[in-house]
Amino acid sequence: MKIPVSQPALVGNEKKYVIDCLDSNWISSKGKYIHLFEQKFAEYLGVKHALSCCNGTTALHLSLLALGIGAGDEVIVPTFTYVATANAVAYTGATPVLVDCEPDTWNIDPLKIEALVTARTKAIIPVPLYGHPCDMNPILDVAQRYGLYVVEDAAEALGARYKESLCGSMAKISTFSLYGNKTITTGEGGMLVTNDDELAAKVRLFKGQGMAPNRQYWFSQIGYNYRMTNIQAAIGLAQLENIELFLAKRREIAGWYKQHLSGIPGITLPVIKKYASHSWWMYSILIENEYGESRDTVIYRLSEDGIESRPFFYPMHVMPVYSKGGAPFKIATAVASKGINLPTYYDLCEQDIVRVASVLRDICK
Ligand SMILES: *Cc1c(COP(=O)(O)O)cnc(C)c1O
């Protein structure tokens, strides 16, 4: 039996709601599920507005557009993130300014932000990577002192908390991805949340081609077609109904990994800070020198046993499109070369984790 690294759990009302879309002919980007899904999503996060869109990358793009960020501006982003964070900045014509990560959480290092702020800086995008929240207070503090916006790219952190606050409820705007491997999914999809009425209105304008809300086919500005369909929202609503179940299962999986991987020399398990409640989007480990085999060999050996795993993201600064030949970002470089994401999804049972752990124990020298 193969163990994939991730798969969705369509265990609730997904089919029923999708059939309702088909039976009622509401399959495009209008319909009741869009409203219901947005309303329930906003309620879950305790925010005023949740706006659906076609994926997490467009949610980020819409955030920056609504904040008026564009050519000549700078946006501070972690070098260690999924490429969508930097891409969304680039779409607007602004420049992503990269920051190294913390050695233990792998998230943007709040202490390294201030030195990068210039007269052109407009925003900071913290990314709670693999589901561990960023240390938000110092980030919000720098932002406040310099008059910068904070946009949280919480794609991987639905359900995670910083102290008492849910990730995605603390920034001016926050975004989520609803891709098939995320904590809840719509296939492809994204959500943007904010408490600001004016920003919400701008996002609505931008995602609907820029059409004025009170004048049909009058386009007051150049917009985009970034809408979600009713079918996607139907799946999303059913997924959201099960969020507590999904989060509880992920916590259980993380507990099994911790139990069965502890004590293997050269494997560093994920750290959970005092301020953090993890969403366990991925259970991630580092393969240290002491382990005796390289990270890539470990991935290969796992795959020979039918276990899929994933290397960590390449940091942005090593990719030609984002490297400026500048700072070495030593911590991100090291972490990215050592990290592996292990299978993390709803259908896993403890026996599967035992199997992964026993392969990791066997390879270790
Ligand atoms: C998944 C993800 C996104 C957005 O992904 P989409 O595929 O566009 O939905 C953005 N940022 C991070 C950190 C992600 O993991």
The ligand as a Tripos MOL2 file, in Angstrom:
@<TRIPOS>MOLECULE
LIG
   15    15     1     0     0
SMALL
NO_CHARGES

@<TRIPOS>ATOM
      1 C1         -0.4390   26.9340   -1.0690 C.3       1 LIG1
      2 C2          0.1960   28.2360   -0.7770 C.ar      1 LIG1
      3 C3         -0.1620   29.4460   -1.4400 C.ar      1 LIG1
      4 C4         -1.1700   29.5880   -2.5270 C.3       1 LIG1
      5 O1         -1.3610   28.5240   -3.2890 O.3       1 LIG1
      6 P1         -2.4470   28.3440   -4.4460 P.3       1 LIG1
      7 O2         -1.9340   27.0990   -5.0850 O.co2     1 LIG1
      8 O3         -2.3740   29.5270   -5.3410 O.co2     1 LIG1
      9 O4         -3.7980   28.1820   -3.8360 O.co2     1 LIG1
     10 C5          0.4490   30.6130   -1.0290 C.ar      1 LIG1
     11 N1          1.3560   30.6310   -0.0510 N.ar      1 LIG1
     12 C6          1.7180   29.5190    0.6110 C.ar      1 LIG1
     13 C7          2.7020   29.6440    1.7280 C.3       1 LIG1
     14 C8          1.1710   28.2830    0.2530 C.ar      1 LIG1
     15 O5          1.5500   27.1740    0.8970 O.3       1 LIG1
@<TRIPOS>BOND
     1     1     2 1
     2     2     3 ar
     3     2    14 ar
     4     3     4 1
     5     3    10 ar
     6     4     5 1
     7     5     6 1
     8     6     7 2
     9     6     8 1
    10     6     9 1
    11    10    11 ar
    12    11    12 ar
    13    12    13 1
    14    12    14 ar
    15    14    15 1
@<TRIPOS>SUBSTRUCTURE
     1 LIG1         1 GROUP 0 **** ****
